[in-house]
């Protein structure tokens, strides 16, 4: 697993291999599998993302009753043409809600990179494919790009909310999605890394404060934030807007902020939104049901 985005950029320049292929070859070497087998497995991940979106149950609510059915509301608002954000961003929002709600309702999802942030990459990738007509092979290649970014973040920092707050989950997922979109839009490794940096730096400091300790509130809505942030980061990059802080330094800054966070805002369900009067009331009500 590569430990820096700078190294991936350097290898692309030296070898001429695309970012995704560099990541795939490293994966094959690390796991001792063929490139064909690796590609089949990654395609299976993308098919699972599509399945989660296509089989969203618009009537289903989580056991707590805190989330569910809101993906349908966004779908209806988009169909009615009432969204100021427009149809495409509305679609991204809709898919992020659907996948995240499916996770809370114990349906099959892909942890990308975590269950709590499972809606970001699918929402972005599926919407972009529908909008631009990219082949499934291109989408699988983009997933390798996303995985490579996630691998570097995992190596340099963390991906879990308990370790580094929600910046490590939604922030990392947003960075992964942004880099994947930059690749799909023809971006080089440098542009891919920059899109990831723009996405991650925008979410540095995000607390992990799940109400009642459930990956539901505010987690589901934050997947929407991460998905839309990924799109704006990719668009800024492809417009020639670059981060003044290098990508690897952005990741290191996220690690530093995460280590400085109070335990109360690292997935313990004590501080932040979980510690509000309403959050405490919900937690107490949930505890009486178990």
Beta strands, then each sheet from edge to edge (+ up, - down):
end
